Amino acid sequence: MSLADFGWDDHVEAAFAAHAGKPDTVPARVLIEFNHNYRVATDQGELEAVLAGRMKHHAQSRADLPAVGDWVAVRKRPEEDRGAIVAVLARRSRFSRRTAGQVTDEQVVAANADVVFLVMAMDEDFSPRRLERYLLMARESGAAPVVLLTKPDLVEDQSARVADALTVAGDVPVHVVNPRTGQGTEDVASYLKAGRTGALLGSSGVGKSTIINRLAGADRQRTREVRAADSKGRHTTTHRELIVLPGGGLMIDTPGMRELQLWDAADGIRETFDDIDALAGECRFTDCRHRGEPGCAVTAAVAAGTMPPARVESYQHLQAELDYLARQQDERAQIEEKRRGKIGAKALRQHLKSKRG
């Protein structure tokens, strides 16, 4: 296979120009990442790759390191199917979340996707509030979002679920998909023309791997049933992987995410809650928080029954989460600035000491 089969185009070629001509350095796309060990695709075949020491040392955050879907520059070892990643090329899109746990850092879940498929089951695990969160991050990613509703056979009133999803999705396309029977598979495939990349995102057990298998025409990915008691999924996919489909498109399969903490989504929240944003322009105060302030158009809409209270509560919760994240990012930036200042001061002292010596 050539790099064109993995989405190589003029944009990527221009991004690689700074590395072209360097000894043993070739362009590649990241297929698999597992604990900072990578499998990448080049014009010369697939390689096992690790991070070059200089790149690892200079990375200021996890987001500076390669993610599945990234285009990278690789220094290939002569006569070996191994190499070292020396640079990540500029991304045209990235779906990110805050890393799980207490660390305030960005984790890139999928890079350089043209479309992100937000997969949600229609069974008891269906949640409009979770879908809002995924849509917010998808709109911020730079890729086009599409909602896929799976397991329609497990719910009696499909139309109600679809209506709820359409209300949240706004102008984002919504498709009902049952990959076990093939229903809706052609809708997914229509977004993945040759060289275009999709990414499947969603909780465990919603059917992402089954969708991959249906599109690939083979059991590429392992699947497991969800727990019948609560419709909760079990993790089957354990790592992210870029898969080439028979029709020429590509798909990034991702493990189910137990939580999706927001990361830098100010623009996305305005797009996802454009109905609230439009009403906010009619509020008496420009800094209205829509929490009962006098002259609040949003509160008035809730009282009139034209705005669901749960949607406003979700908006306020997500906005508060973004405000908290911004404060943490500021604190982290201050700590990092102090750390660099100490390193610089130490280097200067050592330089002056060596000159005196």
C-alpha positions as CSV (number, residue, x, y, z in Angstrom):
1,M,0.0,0.0,0.0
2,S,1.1,3.6,-0.7
3,L,0.8,6.6,1.6
4,A,-2.1,7.8,-0.6
5,D,-4.1,4.8,0.7
6,F,-3.6,6.3,4.2
7,G,-4.8,9.8,3.3
8,W,-1.6,11.4,2.1
9,D,-2.4,14.6,0.2
10,D,-0.9,18.0,-0.7
11,H,-1.6,19.3,2.8
12,V,0.4,16.6,4.5
13,E,3.2,16.8,1.9
14,A,3.5,20.6,2.7
15,A,3.7,19.8,6.4
16,F,6.4,17.2,5.8
17,A,8.5,19.6,3.6
18,A,10.7,20.8,6.6
19,H,11.8,17.1,7.1
20,A,12.2,16.1,3.5
21,G,15.7,15.3,2.4
22,K,17.0,14.5,5.9
23,P,19.0,11.3,6.1
24,D,16.8,8.2,6.6
25,T,13.8,10.3,7.5
26,V,10.4,9.3,5.9
27,P,6.8,10.4,6.4
28,A,4.5,7.9,8.1
29,R,1.0,7.7,9.7
30,V,0.4,6.3,13.1
31,L,-1.7,3.1,13.0
32,I,-1.4,1.9,16.6
33,E,-0.2,3.4,19.9
34,F,0.3,1.4,23.0
35,N,2.3,2.8,26.0
36,H,4.4,5.0,23.7
37,N,5.2,2.1,21.3
38,Y,3.9,2.7,17.8
39,R,3.2,1.0,14.6
40,V,3.3,3.3,11.6
41,A,2.7,3.0,7.9
42,T,5.3,4.3,5.4
43,D,5.7,3.9,1.6
44,Q,8.2,1.1,2.4
45,G,5.7,-0.8,4.6
46,E,4.9,-0.8,8.3
47,L,7.5,-0.1,11.0
48,E,7.7,-0.4,14.7
49,A,8.6,3.0,16.2
50,V,9.4,4.6,19.5
51,L,9.8,8.3,20.4
52,A,13.2,9.9,19.7
53,G,14.8,11.0,22.9
54,R,14.9,14.7,21.8
55,M,11.2,14.7,21.1
56,K,10.3,13.1,24.4
57,H,12.5,15.6,26.2
58,H,11.0,18.7,24.6
59,A,7.3,17.6,24.8
60,Q,5.6,20.1,27.1
61,S,2.4,18.1,27.4
62,R,0.9,14.7,26.4
63,A,-0.7,16.4,23.4
64,D,2.7,17.1,21.9
65,L,3.3,13.3,21.5
66,P,1.9,11.2,18.6
67,A,-1.6,9.9,18.6
68,V,-3.3,7.4,16.3
69,G,-4.1,9.1,13.0
70,D,-1.1,11.5,13.3
71,W,1.3,12.1,10.4
72,V,4.8,11.9,11.7
73,A,8.4,12.1,10.5
74,V,10.3,8.9,11.3
75,R,14.0,8.3,11.2
76,K,14.3,4.8,9.9
77,R,17.0,2.4,11.0
78,P,18.9,1.1,8.0
79,E,18.1,-2.5,7.1
80,E,15.5,-2.7,10.0
81,D,11.8,-2.4,10.2
82,R,12.2,-0.1,13.1
83,G,12.5,3.6,13.6
84,A,12.2,6.7,15.9
85,I,9.5,9.3,15.6
86,V,11.3,12.7,15.5
87,A,8.3,15.0,14.8
88,V,4.5,15.2,14.7
89,L,3.3,17.1,11.6
90,A,0.6,19.8,12.0
91,R,-2.8,18.3,12.7
92,R,-5.8,19.4,10.7
93,S,-8.1,18.1,13.4
94,R,-7.9,16.4,16.9
95,F,-10.5,15.1,19.2
96,S,-9.2,15.7,22.7
97,R,-10.3,15.2,26.3
98,R,-8.8,16.0,29.6
99,T,-6.8,13.1,30.9
100,A,-8.5,11.0,33.5
101,G,-7.4,11.5,37.1
102,Q,-6.1,14.6,38.8
103,V,-3.5,15.7,36.2
104,T,-4.6,18.7,34.1
105,D,-3.4,17.7,30.7
106,E,-4.8,17.1,27.2
107,Q,-5.1,13.7,25.7
108,V,-5.6,13.5,22.0
109,V,-7.9,10.6,21.4
110,A,-7.9,10.7,17.6
111,A,-5.9,12.9,15.1
112,N,-6.6,14.0,11.6
113,A,-10.1,12.6,11.3
114,D,-12.3,14.1,8.6
115,V,-15.5,13.0,10.4
116,V,-16.1,11.8,14.0
117,F,-18.9,9.3,14.6
118,L,-20.5,9.7,18.0
119,V,-21.9,6.3,18.8
120,M,-24.7,5.9,21.4
121,A,-26.9,2.9,22.1
122,M,-30.6,3.4,22.2
123,D,-31.0,1.0,25.1
124,E,-31.1,1.9,28.8
125,D,-27.6,3.5,28.5
126,F,-29.0,6.3,26.2
127,S,-28.3,9.7,27.6
128,P,-29.0,13.1,25.8
129,R,-26.7,14.8,28.4
130,R,-23.7,12.6,27.5
131,L,-24.5,13.2,23.8
132,E,-24.3,16.9,24.4
133,R,-20.8,16.4,25.9
134,Y,-19.6,14.4,22.9
135,L,-21.0,16.9,20.5
136,L,-19.3,19.8,22.3
137,M,-15.9,18.1,22.0
138,A,-16.5,16.9,18.4
139,R,-17.4,20.5,17.3
140,E,-14.2,21.7,18.9
141,S,-12.1,19.0,17.2
142,G,-12.2,20.5,13.7
143,A,-13.7,17.3,12.2
144,A,-17.4,17.0,11.1
145,P,-19.6,15.3,13.7
146,V,-22.1,12.6,12.9
147,V,-24.4,10.9,15.5
148,L,-24.9,7.1,15.2
149,L,-27.7,5.5,17.3
150,T,-27.2,1.8,17.7
151,K,-29.2,-1.2,19.1
152,P,-32.6,0.0,17.8
153,D,-33.9,-3.5,18.3
154,L,-33.5,-3.1,22.1
155,V,-35.9,-0.2,22.5
156,E,-39.7,-0.2,22.0
157,D,-40.1,3.5,21.1
158,Q,-37.3,4.2,18.6
159,S,-38.9,7.4,17.4
160,A,-38.7,9.0,20.9
161,R,-35.0,8.2,21.2
162,V,-34.3,9.6,17.7
163,A,-36.3,12.8,18.5
164,D,-34.3,13.3,21.7
165,A,-31.1,12.9,19.7
166,L,-32.2,15.3,17.0
167,T,-33.1,17.9,19.6
168,V,-29.6,17.8,21.0
169,A,-27.8,17.4,17.7
170,G,-29.3,20.4,16.0
171,D,-27.8,20.5,12.4
172,V,-25.6,17.4,13.0
173,P,-26.7,14.4,11.0
174,V,-28.3,11.5,13.0
175,H,-28.4,7.9,11.7
176,V,-29.9,4.8,13.2
177,V,-27.5,1.9,12.7
178,N,-27.8,-1.8,13.5
179,P,-24.4,-3.3,12.4
180,R,-25.6,-6.8,13.2
181,T,-28.2,-6.7,10.5
182,G,-26.5,-4.1,8.2
183,Q,-29.1,-1.4,8.8
184,G,-27.6,2.0,8.3
185,T,-24.1,0.7,7.5
186,E,-24.3,2.3,4.0
187,D,-24.9,5.7,5.7
188,V,-21.7,5.3,7.6
189,A,-19.7,4.2,4.6
190,S,-21.0,7.2,2.6
191,Y,-18.8,9.5,4.7
192,L,-15.7,7.4,4.1
193,K,-14.6,7.9,0.5
194,A,-11.1,6.8,-0.4
195,G,-8.5,8.6,1.7
196,R,-11.0,10.0,4.2
197,T,-10.7,9.2,7.8
198,G,-13.4,8.6,10.4
199,A,-13.2,8.0,14.1
200,L,-15.6,6.0,16.2
201,L,-16.2,7.5,19.7
202,G,-18.5,6.4,22.5
203,S,-18.9,4.4,25.6
204,S,-18.1,0.7,26.0
205,G,-20.6,-1.7,24.5
206,V,-22.3,0.7,22.1
207,G,-21.2,-1.3,19.0
208,K,-18.2,0.5,17.7
209,S,-16.2,-2.7,17.0
210,T,-19.2,-4.3,15.4
211,I,-19.6,-1.3,13.0
212,I,-15.9,-1.8,12.1
213,N,-16.4,-5.5,11.4
214,R,-19.4,-4.8,9.2
215,L,-17.6,-2.1,7.2
216,A,-14.5,-4.3,6.8
217,G,-16.5,-7.3,5.8
218,A,-14.6,-9.4,8.4
219,D,-14.2,-9.8,12.2
220,R,-11.4,-7.4,12.5
221,Q,-12.2,-6.3,16.1
222,R,-13.2,-8.4,19.1
223,T,-16.7,-7.8,20.4
224,R,-18.5,-8.7,23.7
225,E,-22.1,-8.5,24.9
226,V,-23.1,-5.7,27.3
227,R,-24.4,-6.6,30.8
228,A,-28.1,-7.3,30.6
229,A,-28.7,-5.8,34.1
230,D,-27.7,-2.2,33.3
231,S,-26.8,-2.1,29.6
232,K,-23.3,-1.2,30.6
233,G,-20.6,-2.2,28.1
234,R,-17.5,-4.2,28.7
235,H,-14.1,-3.0,27.3
236,T,-13.1,-5.1,24.3
237,T,-11.0,-2.6,22.3
238,T,-7.9,-2.0,24.5
239,H,-6.0,0.4,22.2
240,R,-6.6,2.9,19.5
241,E,-6.1,1.7,15.9
242,L,-6.4,3.1,12.4
243,I,-7.9,0.6,10.1
244,V,-8.0,0.7,6.3
245,L,-11.5,-0.3,4.9
246,P,-12.1,-2.2,1.7
247,G,-13.7,0.8,0.1
248,G,-10.6,2.9,0.6
249,G,-11.7,4.9,3.6
250,L,-10.1,4.7,7.0
251,M,-11.5,4.4,10.5
252,I,-10.0,5.0,13.9
253,D,-11.4,2.6,16.5
254,T,-11.1,3.7,20.1
255,P,-11.6,2.0,23.5
256,G,-14.9,2.9,25.2
257,M,-14.5,6.0,27.4
258,R,-15.8,5.7,30.9
259,E,-15.7,9.5,31.2
260,L,-15.2,12.4,28.8
261,Q,-13.8,15.4,30.7
262,L,-13.9,18.6,28.7
263,W,-10.8,20.2,27.2
264,D,-10.7,23.7,25.7
265,A,-14.3,23.8,24.3
266,A,-15.4,27.4,24.5
267,D,-16.4,27.5,20.8
268,G,-18.0,24.1,20.9
269,I,-20.3,25.0,23.8
270,R,-21.7,27.9,21.8
271,E,-22.4,25.7,18.8
272,T,-23.8,22.8,20.8
273,F,-26.1,25.1,22.8
274,D,-26.8,27.6,20.0
275,D,-30.5,27.8,21.1
276,I,-29.4,29.0,24.5
277,D,-26.7,31.2,23.0
278,A,-29.3,32.9,20.8
279,L,-31.6,33.6,23.7
280,A,-28.7,34.9,25.8
281,G,-28.5,37.9,23.4
282,E,-32.0,39.0,24.7
283,C,-31.0,38.9,28.4
284,R,-30.9,42.2,30.2
285,F,-27.3,41.7,31.4
286,T,-24.5,40.7,29.0
287,D,-22.9,38.5,31.7
288,C,-26.1,36.8,32.7
289,R,-25.6,33.3,34.0
290,H,-29.2,32.3,33.5
291,R,-29.7,31.4,37.1
292,G,-32.7,33.6,37.9
293,E,-31.2,37.1,37.2
294,P,-33.8,39.7,36.4
295,G,-34.6,40.0,32.7
296,C,-33.1,36.6,31.8
297,A,-34.5,35.4,28.5
298,V,-33.4,31.8,29.1
299,T,-35.1,31.6,32.5
300,A,-38.3,33.1,30.8
301,A,-38.1,30.4,28.1
302,V,-37.9,27.7,30.7
303,A,-40.9,29.2,32.5
304,A,-42.9,29.3,29.3
305,G,-42.1,25.7,28.5
306,T,-40.2,26.4,25.3
307,M,-36.8,25.5,26.7
308,P,-36.3,22.1,28.6
309,P,-34.9,22.8,32.1
310,A,-32.6,19.8,31.8
311,R,-30.9,21.3,28.8
312,V,-30.2,24.6,30.7
313,E,-28.9,22.7,33.7
314,S,-26.6,20.7,31.4
315,Y,-25.4,23.9,29.8
316,Q,-24.7,25.5,33.2
317,H,-22.9,22.4,34.4
318,L,-20.6,22.2,31.4
319,Q,-19.9,25.9,31.5
320,A,-18.9,25.6,35.2
321,E,-16.6,22.7,34.2
322,L,-14.9,24.8,31.5
323,D,-14.4,27.7,33.9
324,Y,-12.8,25.3,36.4
325,L,-10.6,23.8,33.8
326,A,-9.5,27.3,32.6
327,R,-8.4,28.1,36.2
328,Q,-6.5,24.9,36.5
329,Q,-4.8,25.5,33.1
330,D,-3.7,29.0,34.3
331,E,-2.3,27.5,37.5
332,R,-0.4,24.9,35.6
333,A,1.0,27.5,33.2
334,Q,2.3,29.5,36.2
335,I,3.9,26.5,37.7
336,E,5.5,25.6,34.4
337,E,6.8,29.1,33.9
338,K,8.4,29.0,37.4
339,R,10.0,25.7,36.6
340,R,11.5,27.0,33.4
341,G,12.7,30.1,35.2
342,K,14.5,28.0,37.8
343,I,16.1,25.8,35.1
344,G,17.2,28.9,33.2
345,A,18.7,30.5,36.3
346,K,20.6,27.4,37.2
347,A,22.0,27.1,33.7
348,L,23.1,30.8,33.9
349,R,24.8,30.3,37.2
350,Q,26.7,27.3,35.9
351,H,27.7,29.2,32.8
352,L,29.0,32.1,34.9
353,K,30.8,29.7,37.2
354,S,32.5,28.0,34.3
355,K,33.7,31.3,32.9
356,R,35.2,32.4,36.2
357,G,36.9,29.1,36.5
